[in-house]
Amino acid sequence: MIADIEDWLERLCPSGVNYRHHRTGETNGDAHLKNLLMHHEVILPITKGRLDLGPWQQVYYAEFDGRRRKRVIIKVIGE
């Protein structure tokens, strides 16, 4: 499934294309578009202290612009 997602994103936002964003001096226009499609946040259900996903669900994290230092913010809402 993850390979299907990666193929789909590459068809929609191919790398190596001369995006207008590249006029800024950066060459990561495809990464920005892929991030817009995949979003930068997720809400995950927790039940009785455990991740509560369906049998076919999983968390997918992708970095489209190379490895970078990241910050993770976790907010707990509820009872």
C-alpha positions in Angstrom: 0.0 0.0 0.0 2.8 2.5 0.9 4.4 1.9 -2.6 1.0 2.7 -4.2 0.9 5.9 -2.2 4.4 6.9 -3.3 3.6 6.0 -6.9 0.4 8.0 -6.8 2.2 11.1 -5.4 5.0 10.9 -7.9 2.4 10.8 -10.8 0.6 13.8 -9.3 3.7 15.8 -8.4 6.7 14.4 -10.3 10.2 15.3 -9.1 12.5 17.0 -11.6 9.8 19.2 -13.0 10.6 22.9 -13.2 8.0 24.3 -10.8 7.5 28.0 -10.3 8.6 27.5 -6.7 12.1 26.8 -8.1 12.5 30.5 -9.0 13.1 31.1 -5.3 16.4 29.2 -5.5 15.0 26.0 -4.0 14.3 22.9 -6.1 11.8 21.1 -3.9 8.5 22.2 -5.5 7.3 18.6 -5.7 7.9 18.1 -2.0 5.7 21.1 -1.1 2.9 19.8 -3.3 3.1 16.2 -2.0 3.0 17.6 1.6 -0.2 19.5 0.7 -1.8 16.3 -0.5 -0.7 14.2 2.5 -1.2 17.0 5.2 1.1 17.7 8.0 -0.9 16.6 11.0 -3.1 13.6 12.0 -5.6 12.9 14.7 -5.2 9.4 16.2 -7.7 7.6 18.4 -6.4 6.2 21.7 -8.6 3.8 23.7 -7.6 2.6 27.1 -4.1 3.9 26.5 -3.6 2.1 23.2 -3.6 3.2 19.6 -7.0 2.3 18.3 -6.7 1.8 14.5 -8.7 -0.5 12.3 -7.2 -3.7 11.0 -6.1 -2.1 7.7 -5.1 1.3 9.1 -1.6 2.4 9.9 0.3 5.7 10.5 2.2 6.8 7.3 5.0 9.3 7.7 6.9 10.5 4.7 9.6 13.1 4.2 9.5 14.4 0.6 12.5 16.7 0.8 15.3 14.7 2.4 16.0 14.0 6.0 15.8 16.9 8.3 15.7 17.5 12.0 12.0 17.4 13.0 9.9 18.4 16.0 6.9 16.3 17.1 4.0 17.9 19.0 1.6 15.6 20.7 -1.6 17.0 22.2 -4.0 14.9 24.2 -7.6 15.9 24.1 -10.4 14.1 26.0 -11.1 12.4 29.2 
